[in-house]
Amino acid sequence: MIENQELQYAVFIMFSSKDDEFVRSCVYPKFEEYMHHEINCNRELVDKDFKIGLCILNETIRCTKLSAVIVVILSDNFCKSGFCLQEFDIVFRLGKPIVLMLKGEVDIKKAPQAIKDLFYTYVRIVWRLNDDGENELMNSWINVCYSILELGGNCIVDK
């Protein structure tokens, strides 16, 4: 159960729209599945939808405030997008824990300093292409979810 009335989600995932298919097929379903292994509740634990017709930046702020931890799907697409970087800057200033999830090889030299600092300072979640050309998580989902819950101060679980 969610204890903190201001938090509605364990995690909010930021990503470039160019990575939408990857996020919707590889990330969202597994995050939900494994978060529910850790948290016994019947609600969504991953915030994935902005409200239609509202300002994207305002929705980014709203979703960030409602989530315990922010996961940034860091890709070259994200680093090349001025809009994604603007959203990241807003989220960074709100002071929530941020975890980088790397989608393949990322040219970190193209990232802004705040992302470089996170990249070089904190453990990251990493995806790579396996020998069959399919996306493969290099960490375990159990470890990812457990770490997210710890970063969120365990304020979203009643265990």
Summary of the structure (lengths in Angstrom):
residues: 159
radius of gyration: 15.0
end to end distance: 8.6
largest distance: 44.8
contacts: 470
relative contact order: 0.21
helix: 47%
strand: 19%
